[in-house]
């Protein structure tokens, strides 16, 4: 199955960290992108940040000024969902919640054409369950990018029980056309990466709770001796504790409360406090203006 042709309209729903990254990559690769968020200000912020990123990349010689201008011109904000009616592919990157995703896709089915492929960037929710209530469940697949999207090559293309193989193949080829390294996966809890990564986070959180080392020292060990690009705490801060915690909860429940995946009380408290990581200025580390503040 070939990729969607360049010039096709890709709608990205949710303009947070992931949606903005997906939009940036798709527009840079020649696709017309419509970006929507239920918070209009999130769309404006994402468009401004993507424009700055293109400008920066042009400054570093990674794209020409003309390419940056053309990519910016291919990006447009959508004020309402109805504006994505001409999309050939919708990539959903909203909150990690089954009911919210189902409600969004149900609404989208009344807007887009029958040939439009629906993709979800969910980290952990069953693709089968998201698709189950659709009129055409075979057109939905997981298109799971990693954070930060412009830098991370891996994309898990996730098939639910009803997903049409041709749909998964088109999503796979489109991810490859966007310069990514896609892999096929089946809809199991956490898919591949978030399944094998759960013990990485859980064990690190247990070590911290037992005061075996500070977040910084555990991160340093994993980076320096373990060969990981980022330690578990800096990675959780990058991902966002709200997102990371809900992924753990979702995998835990999906495996019938298997104790291997028990969520961390410490991480729950981080979420309760609003210490979400980079995006809130504070997680296990402090960022931005808060970086100057004294550590607790
Ligand atoms: P985020 O919190 O940065 O952004 C989510 C955006 O969706 C927000 O701007 C919010 O206003 C918007 N939104 C929420 N409900 C909406 C609705 N019903 N309609 C339209 N917009 C809505 O979240 P992030 O990190 O971008 O994650 C988005 C999705 O991507 C989640 O499903 C998450 O599990 C997944 N994901 C996240 C990764 C990460 O490292 N943060 C990695 C891979 C996947």
Boltz pocket constraint, residues with backbone or C-beta under 6 A from the ligand:
constraints:
  - pocket:
      binder: B
      contacts: [[A, 13], [A, 14], [A, 15], [A, 16], [A, 17], [A, 18], [A, 19], [A, 36], [A, 37], [A, 38], [A, 39], [A, 42], [A, 92], [A, 93], [A, 94], [A, 95], [A, 96], [A, 97], [A, 100], [A, 104], [A, 121], [A, 122], [A, 123], [A, 124], [A, 144], [A, 145], [A, 146], [A, 147], [A, 238], [A, 239], [A, 240], [A, 243]]
      max_distance: 6.0
